[in-house]
Amino acid sequence: MRYWIVLALALGVVGLSSTSTPAQSPAAPVSPQIQGDADPLFLVRGRNIARSAAETANGGLMNYVAEPAMHGPTSSAPMVINQDGSLLFTFRGFRPEDRDISGNPIYSFETEVLVNLDRTFEILYNGPIRPARR
């Protein structure tokens, strides 16, 4: 029952938007600090869409938790604002039971989600944490 409630909430956040947009390369990124004309409400919604997509793709909240930056202030979210106004989020996640002796999460997932201005999204990557890019 709880699973269905979480699923219903996730679909409500996503707004039944299409996820089958054609794969495309994100436009050249702009620094997250330079938000210029970025709508603050879209930044919050985009973060929520990306987090919800990752939660759904990884089996729901009983199986997956996104890193704290995806829950806190939008300014701390790991995102890039592309030149076309779309948002690219790259963040980590973990299984709720995967914690070290101090209770800190042990991250094992990485998810990359592109959120378009029309609130459609595309999961570009969802799998093991990749080596740091340079």
N, CA and C atoms as a LAMMPS dump frame, in Angstrom:
ITEM: TIMESTEP
0
ITEM: NUMBER OF ATOMS
402
ITEM: BOX BOUNDS ff ff ff
-5.0000000000000000e+02 5.0000000000000000e+02
-5.0000000000000000e+02 5.0000000000000000e+02
-5.0000000000000000e+02 5.0000000000000000e+02
ITEM: ATOMS id mol type element x y z
1 1 1 N 0.828 -1.194 0
2 1 2 C 0 0 0
3 1 3 C 0.867 1.251 0
4 2 1 N 1.911 1.248 0.846
5 2 2 C 2.792 2.41 0.942
6 2 3 C 3.485 2.679 -0.397
7 3 1 N 3.85 1.597 -1.084
8 3 2 C 4.495 1.73 -2.393
9 3 3 C 3.588 2.497 -3.355
10 4 1 N 2.313 2.178 -3.353
11 4 2 C 1.381 2.821 -4.277
12 4 3 C 1.2 4.299 -3.943
13 5 1 N 1.231 4.638 -2.674
14 5 2 C 1.123 6.047 -2.282
15 5 3 C 2.346 6.815 -2.774
16 6 1 N 3.528 6.224 -2.58
17 6 2 C 4.764 6.873 -3.045
18 6 3 C 4.749 7.01 -4.562
19 7 1 N 4.302 5.972 -5.246
20 7 2 C 4.234 6.023 -6.706
21 7 3 C 3.265 7.113 -7.167
22 8 1 N 2.112 7.21 -6.505
23 8 2 C 1.126 8.229 -6.867
24 8 3 C 1.694 9.629 -6.646
25 9 1 N 2.414 9.821 -5.545
26 9 2 C 3.032 11.124 -5.29
27 9 3 C 4.092 11.444 -6.336
28 10 1 N 4.891 10.443 -6.706
29 10 2 C 5.934 10.664 -7.703
30 10 3 C 5.323 11.054 -9.042
31 11 1 N 4.259 10.368 -9.421
32 11 2 C 3.604 10.718 -10.684
33 11 3 C 2.971 12.098 -10.613
34 12 1 N 2.477 12.467 -9.456
35 12 2 C 1.904 13.805 -9.29
36 12 3 C 2.952 14.879 -9.456
37 13 1 N 4.162 14.636 -8.928
38 13 2 C 5.246 15.609 -9.064
39 13 3 C 5.669 15.732 -10.515
40 14 1 N 5.768 14.603 -11.181
41 14 2 C 6.193 14.6 -12.57
42 14 3 C 5.097 15.161 -13.465
43 15 1 N 3.866 15.071 -13.028
44 15 2 C 2.757 15.635 -13.799
45 15 3 C 2.426 14.84 -15.041
46 16 1 N 2.675 13.538 -14.983
47 16 2 C 2.383 12.662 -16.118
48 16 3 C 3.05 13.123 -17.405
49 17 1 N 4.217 13.753 -17.262
50 17 2 C 4.936 14.218 -18.444
51 17 3 C 5.575 13.042 -19.164
52 18 1 N 5.796 13.211 -20.449
53 18 2 C 6.381 12.152 -21.273
54 18 3 C 7.86 12.011 -20.952
55 19 1 N 8.302 10.794 -20.795
56 19 2 C 9.722 10.547 -20.57
57 19 3 C 10.379 9.954 -21.805
58 20 1 N 9.653 9.883 -22.895
59 20 2 C 10.199 9.25 -24.086
60 20 3 C 10.665 10.277 -25.11
61 21 1 N 11.246 11.361 -24.62
62 21 2 C 11.788 12.339 -25.546
63 21 3 C 13.029 11.757 -26.197
64 22 1 N 13.305 12.121 -27.45
65 22 2 C 14.467 11.564 -28.119
66 22 3 C 15.755 11.951 -27.405
67 23 1 N 16.71 11.044 -27.392
68 23 2 C 17.992 11.326 -26.756
69 23 3 C 18.684 12.453 -27.505
70 24 1 N 19.196 13.37 -26.739
71 24 2 C 19.915 14.478 -27.339
72 24 3 C 20.986 14.939 -26.379
73 25 1 N 22.041 15.484 -26.914
74 25 2 C 23.111 15.985 -26.079
75 25 3 C 22.679 17.284 -25.438
76 26 1 N 22.963 17.437 -24.141
77 26 2 C 22.62 18.695 -23.506
78 26 3 C 23.411 19.835 -24.139
79 27 1 N 22.816 21.01 -24.14
80 27 2 C 23.508 22.187 -24.671
81 27 3 C 24.703 22.505 -23.781
82 28 1 N 25.581 23.362 -24.252
83 28 2 C 26.755 23.738 -23.477
84 28 3 C 26.329 24.263 -22.117
85 29 1 N 26.952 23.75 -21.043
86 29 2 C 26.529 24.141 -19.707
87 29 3 C 26.94 25.565 -19.344
88 30 1 N 26.179 26.137 -18.451
89 30 2 C 26.473 27.446 -17.876
90 30 3 C 26.683 27.201 -16.397
91 31 1 N 27.563 27.937 -15.772
92 31 2 C 27.848 27.765 -14.357
93 31 3 C 26.575 27.881 -13.528
94 32 1 N 26.38 26.993 -12.526
95 32 2 C 25.179 27.072 -11.704
96 32 3 C 25.067 28.396 -10.946
97 33 1 N 26.193 29.048 -10.685
98 33 2 C 26.14 30.323 -9.978
99 33 3 C 25.549 31.427 -10.853
100 34 1 N 25.661 31.296 -12.165
101 34 2 C 25.133 32.305 -13.077
102 34 3 C 23.732 31.873 -13.465
103 35 1 N 22.753 32.206 -12.63
104 35 2 C 21.4 31.761 -12.893
105 35 3 C 20.627 32.768 -13.714
106 36 1 N 21.099 33.996 -13.805
107 36 2 C 20.491 35.004 -14.658
108 36 3 C 18.989 35.01 -14.614
109 37 1 N 18.363 34.651 -15.744
110 37 2 C 16.914 34.681 -15.865
111 37 3 C 16.255 33.354 -15.474
112 38 1 N 17.002 32.451 -14.856
113 38 2 C 16.421 31.164 -14.476
114 38 3 C 15.303 31.384 -13.46
115 39 1 N 14.163 30.81 -13.753
116 39 2 C 13.007 30.919 -12.868
117 39 3 C 13.263 30.098 -11.606
118 40 1 N 13.272 30.731 -10.428
119 40 2 C 13.541 29.99 -9.192
120 40 3 C 12.55 28.849 -8.962
121 41 1 N 11.304 29.04 -9.361
122 41 2 C 10.303 27.986 -9.199
123 41 3 C 10.639 26.796 -10.1
124 42 1 N 11.124 27.062 -11.315
125 42 2 C 11.516 25.974 -12.214
126 42 3 C 12.72 25.229 -11.652
127 43 1 N 13.638 25.939 -10.993
128 43 2 C 14.799 25.279 -10.401
129 43 3 C 14.355 24.296 -9.318
130 44 1 N 13.405 24.704 -8.488
131 44 2 C 12.894 23.824 -7.436
132 44 3 C 12.136 22.647 -8.05
133 45 1 N 11.273 22.942 -9.005
134 45 2 C 10.506 21.866 -9.653
135 45 3 C 11.436 20.908 -10.389
136 46 1 N 12.429 21.46 -11.065
137 46 2 C 13.382 20.619 -11.785
138 46 3 C 14.12 19.678 -10.854
139 47 1 N 14.551 20.198 -9.699
140 47 2 C 15.234 19.352 -8.715
141 47 3 C 14.302 18.242 -8.238
142 48 1 N 13.053 18.59 -7.96
143 48 2 C 12.094 17.592 -7.49
144 48 3 C 11.789 16.547 -8.558
145 49 1 N 11.695 16.984 -9.811
146 49 2 C 11.461 16.042 -10.914
147 49 3 C 12.637 15.074 -11.033
148 50 1 N 13.867 15.609 -10.973
149 50 2 C 15.059 14.766 -11.102
150 50 3 C 15.14 13.765 -9.951
151 51 1 N 14.911 14.228 -8.735
152 51 2 C 14.972 13.336 -7.569
153 51 3 C 13.89 12.25 -7.658
154 52 1 N 12.683 12.65 -8.021
155 52 2 C 11.572 11.704 -8.138
156 52 3 C 11.85 10.672 -9.228
157 53 1 N 12.435 11.105 -10.328
158 53 2 C 12.779 10.173 -11.409
159 53 3 C 13.776 9.134 -10.918
160 54 1 N 14.773 9.575 -10.156
161 54 2 C 15.771 8.64 -9.623
162 54 3 C 15.141 7.684 -8.622
163 55 1 N 14.267 8.2 -7.773
164 55 2 C 13.602 7.334 -6.79
165 55 3 C 12.773 6.26 -7.483
166 56 1 N 12.04 6.649 -8.493
167 56 2 C 11.211 5.692 -9.23
168 56 3 C 12.075 4.678 -9.976
169 57 1 N 13.123 5.143 -10.636
170 57 2 C 13.998 4.256 -11.411
171 57 3 C 14.733 3.245 -10.532
172 58 1 N 14.919 3.595 -9.259
173 58 2 C 15.674 2.717 -8.362
174 58 3 C 14.792 1.963 -7.367
175 59 1 N 13.508 1.871 -7.648
176 59 2 C 12.639 1.023 -6.847
177 59 3 C 11.871 1.705 -5.736
178 60 1 N 11.846 3.015 -5.705
179 60 2 C 11.055 3.722 -4.697
180 60 3 C 11.839 4.065 -3.446
181 61 1 N 11.188 4.78 -2.559
182 61 2 C 11.835 5.279 -1.346
183 61 3 C 12.234 4.174 -0.368
184 62 1 N 11.636 3.02 -0.478
185 62 2 C 12.021 1.91 0.397
186 62 3 C 13.374 1.324 -0.026
187 63 1 N 13.8 1.62 -1.27
188 63 2 C 15.034 1.053 -1.811
189 63 3 C 16.096 2.076 -2.159
190 64 1 N 15.77 3.36 -2.118
191 64 2 C 16.692 4.366 -2.631
192 64 3 C 16.464 5.712 -1.929
193 65 1 N 17.556 6.381 -1.597
194 65 2 C 17.506 7.728 -1.039
195 65 3 C 18.543 8.575 -1.787
196 66 1 N 18.116 9.727 -2.272
197 66 2 C 19.042 10.638 -2.958
198 66 3 C 19.877 11.391 -1.93
199 67 1 N 21.026 11.863 -2.359
200 67 2 C 21.906 12.607 -1.46
201 67 3 C 21.2 13.848 -0.905
202 68 1 N 21.617 14.334 0.267
203 68 2 C 20.947 15.463 0.923
204 68 3 C 20.839 16.726 0.062
205 69 1 N 21.771 16.958 -0.831
206 69 2 C 21.725 18.158 -1.678
207 69 3 C 20.489 18.185 -2.564
208 70 1 N 19.882 17.038 -2.8
209 70 2 C 18.673 16.972 -3.627
210 70 3 C 17.41 17.21 -2.798
211 71 1 N 17.571 17.434 -1.501
212 71 2 C 16.445 17.712 -0.616
213 71 3 C 16.521 19.117 -0.037
214 72 1 N 17.698 19.697 0.038
215 72 2 C 17.892 20.985 0.693
216 72 3 C 17.672 22.16 -0.237
217 73 1 N 18.345 23.259 0.065
218 73 2 C 18.207 24.459 -0.766
219 73 3 C 18.618 24.183 -2.213
220 74 1 N 17.902 24.778 -3.131
221 74 2 C 18.179 24.559 -4.549
222 74 3 C 19.587 25.007 -4.918
223 75 1 N 20.081 26.023 -4.241
224 75 2 C 21.423 26.532 -4.556
225 75 3 C 22.506 25.492 -4.299
226 76 1 N 22.238 24.497 -3.45
227 76 2 C 23.238 23.465 -3.177
228 76 3 C 23.034 22.21 -4.021
229 77 1 N 21.995 22.2 -4.851
230 77 2 C 21.733 21.028 -5.697
231 77 3 C 22.823 20.896 -6.761
232 78 1 N 23.25 19.669 -7.049
233 78 2 C 24.295 19.45 -8.051
234 78 3 C 23.72 19.559 -9.469
235 79 1 N 23.573 20.791 -9.936
236 79 2 C 22.951 21.007 -11.242
237 79 3 C 23.775 21.956 -12.084
238 80 1 N 23.53 21.848 -13.373
239 80 2 C 24.106 22.762 -14.354
240 80 3 C 22.932 23.322 -15.142
241 81 1 N 22.918 24.626 -15.313
242 81 2 C 21.885 25.258 -16.133
243 81 3 C 22.456 25.382 -17.538
244 82 1 N 21.838 24.699 -18.483
245 82 2 C 22.304 24.717 -19.861
246 82 3 C 21.879 26.011 -20.552
247 83 1 N 22.514 26.322 -21.672
248 83 2 C 22.21 27.551 -22.407
249 83 3 C 20.768 27.614 -22.869
250 84 1 N 20.153 26.462 -23.129
251 84 2 C 18.758 26.462 -23.57
252 84 3 C 17.772 26.55 -22.402
253 85 1 N 18.288 26.66 -21.175
254 85 2 C 17.449 26.787 -19.992
255 85 3 C 17.125 25.467 -19.322
256 86 1 N 17.483 24.342 -19.955
257 86 2 C 17.248 23.042 -19.332
258 86 3 C 18.218 22.858 -18.162
259 87 1 N 17.903 21.922 -17.3
260 87 2 C 18.713 21.666 -16.116
261 87 3 C 19.288 20.265 -16.178
262 88 1 N 20.558 20.136 -15.853
263 88 2 C 21.215 18.839 -15.818
264 88 3 C 21.634 18.565 -14.38
265 89 1 N 21.054 17.53 -13.782
266 89 2 C 21.363 17.14 -12.411
267 89 3 C 22.186 15.866 -12.439
268 90 1 N 23.276 15.839 -11.686
269 90 2 C 24.087 14.639 -11.52
270 90 3 C 24.284 14.463 -10.022
271 91 1 N 23.714 13.392 -9.475
272 91 2 C 23.752 13.221 -8.021
273 91 3 C 23.859 11.747 -7.647
274 92 1 N 24.185 11.526 -6.384
275 92 2 C 24.384 10.172 -5.871
276 92 3 C 23.19 9.743 -5.019
277 93 1 N 23.12 8.457 -4.777
278 93 2 C 22.085 7.905 -3.927
279 93 3 C 22.566 6.634 -3.262
280 94 1 N 21.753 6.13 -2.336
281 94 2 C 22.135 4.933 -1.598
282 94 3 C 20.894 4.166 -1.158
283 95 1 N 21.084 2.922 -0.802
284 95 2 C 20.013 2.12 -0.223
285 95 3 C 19.915 2.502 1.251
286 96 1 N 18.708 2.625 1.793
287 96 2 C 18.556 3.057 3.186
288 96 3 C 19.355 2.223 4.19
289 97 1 N 19.525 0.938 3.932
290 97 2 C 20.256 0.088 4.876
291 97 3 C 21.77 0.17 4.712
292 98 1 N 22.262 0.833 3.669
293 98 2 C 23.703 0.925 3.413
294 98 3 C 24.296 2.138 4.123
295 99 1 N 24.728 1.897 5.356
296 99 2 C 25.329 2.959 6.172
297 99 3 C 26.568 2.401 6.868
298 100 1 N 27.543 3.283 7.109
299 100 2 C 28.745 2.852 7.808
300 100 3 C 28.476 2.79 9.317
301 101 1 N 29.479 2.474 10.064
302 101 2 C 29.347 2.289 11.508
303 101 3 C 28.866 3.562 12.215
304 102 1 N 29.153 4.724 11.626
305 102 2 C 28.732 6.011 12.208
306 102 3 C 27.346 6.434 11.742
307 103 1 N 26.735 5.651 10.868
308 103 2 C 25.409 5.992 10.366
309 103 3 C 25.412 6.831 9.101
310 104 1 N 26.591 7.11 8.566
311 104 2 C 26.688 7.882 7.33
312 104 3 C 26.343 7.005 6.134
313 105 1 N 25.677 7.582 5.136
314 105 2 C 25.3 6.773 3.968
315 105 3 C 26.513 6.298 3.173
316 106 1 N 26.384 5.114 2.617
317 106 2 C 27.391 4.591 1.701
318 106 3 C 26.765 4.674 0.309
319 107 1 N 27.2 5.651 -0.47
320 107 2 C 26.62 5.896 -1.792
321 107 3 C 27.06 4.82 -2.776
322 108 1 N 26.094 4.337 -3.555
323 108 2 C 26.413 3.311 -4.542
324 108 3 C 25.783 3.593 -5.907
325 109 1 N 24.909 4.593 -5.983
326 109 2 C 24.239 4.94 -7.241
327 109 3 C 24.639 6.337 -7.695
328 110 1 N 24.654 6.525 -8.994
329 110 2 C 24.789 7.858 -9.583
330 110 3 C 23.696 7.991 -10.635
331 111 1 N 23.049 9.129 -10.631
332 111 2 C 21.975 9.377 -11.59
333 111 3 C 22.203 10.732 -12.237
334 112 1 N 21.984 10.772 -13.546
335 112 2 C 22.09 12.017 -14.308
336 112 3 C 20.76 12.215 -15.022
337 113 1 N 20.096 13.327 -14.72
338 113 2 C 18.768 13.598 -15.27
339 113 3 C 18.77 14.969 -15.939
340 114 1 N 18.26 15.014 -17.158
341 114 2 C 18.071 16.266 -17.884
342 114 3 C 16.599 16.656 -17.771
343 115 1 N 16.329 17.846 -17.231
344 115 2 C 14.962 18.342 -17.093
345 115 3 C 14.803 19.503 -18.068
346 116 1 N 13.852 19.369 -18.987
347 116 2 C 13.598 20.395 -19.996
348 116 3 C 12.639 21.458 -19.469
349 117 1 N 12.58 22.579 -20.165
350 117 2 C 11.717 23.687 -19.746
351 117 3 C 10.243 23.301 -19.689
352 118 1 N 9.824 22.337 -20.515
353 118 2 C 8.422 21.909 -20.51
354 118 3 C 8.167 20.818 -19.46
355 119 1 N 9.127 20.626 -18.564
356 119 2 C 9.063 19.678 -17.448
357 119 3 C 9.158 18.217 -17.865
358 120 1 N 9.451 17.946 -19.12
359 120 2 C 9.763 16.575 -19.502
360 120 3 C 11.188 16.311 -19.027
361 121 1 N 11.522 15.059 -18.875
362 121 2 C 12.858 14.734 -18.397
363 121 3 C 13.373 13.484 -19.089
364 122 1 N 14.66 13.312 -18.986
365 122 2 C 15.312 12.138 -19.543
366 122 3 C 16.4 11.71 -18.576
367 123 1 N 16.378 10.444 -18.199
368 123 2 C 17.447 9.908 -17.362
369 123 3 C 18.588 9.532 -18.299
370 124 1 N 19.684 10.265 -18.226
371 124 2 C 20.819 10.037 -19.11
372 124 3 C 21.732 8.928 -18.59
373 125 1 N 21.779 8.779 -17.269
374 125 2 C 22.585 7.718 -16.661
375 125 3 C 21.965 7.36 -15.322
376 126 1 N 21.933 6.074 -15.018
377 126 2 C 21.472 5.596 -13.721
378 126 3 C 22.168 4.268 -13.472
379 127 1 N 23.192 4.296 -12.639
380 127 2 C 23.95 3.077 -12.39
381 127 3 C 24.978 3.294 -11.312
382 128 1 N 26.017 2.448 -11.306
383 128 2 C 27.069 2.596 -10.306
384 128 3 C 27.759 3.958 -10.435
385 129 1 N 28.325 4.406 -9.347
386 129 2 C 29.042 5.694 -9.361
387 129 3 C 30.219 5.581 -10.321
388 130 1 N 30.296 6.548 -11.219
389 130 2 C 31.356 6.571 -12.223
390 130 3 C 32.602 7.231 -11.653
391 131 1 N 33.762 6.901 -12.202
392 131 2 C 34.986 7.59 -11.763
393 131 3 C 34.854 9.091 -11.999
394 132 1 N 35.478 9.869 -11.152
395 132 2 C 35.411 11.332 -11.28
396 132 3 C 35.92 11.765 -12.646
397 133 1 N 35.165 12.674 -13.263
398 133 2 C 35.585 13.2 -14.568
399 133 3 C 36.483 14.398 -14.354
400 134 1 N 37.437 14.551 -15.26
401 134 2 C 38.362 15.698 -15.145
402 134 3 C 38.278 16.554 -16.356
